[in-house]
């Protein structure tokens, strides 16, 4: 299950684990114009862990989910008519 909320300066996506027990803590993704943050509460340390990705890193992650093992580099192609 997940929810999507549009805030003033970001879009917030919350992923709720509905798998088999033991369940993982919710994952909160904040999408800003300049970066994306991923947060999850760590019950062992009782702290929220945060990862910040650039838009390019997020693009590469999305592409990597559908590719086989290997090393890749995404190259931008010039727009048509430029």
Secondary structure as UniProt FT lines:
FT   STRAND          2..6
FT   STRAND          11..15
FT   STRAND          27..31
FT   STRAND          36..42
FT   TURN            43..46
FT   STRAND          47..53
FT   HELIX           55..64
FT   TURN            65..66
FT   TURN            80..81
//
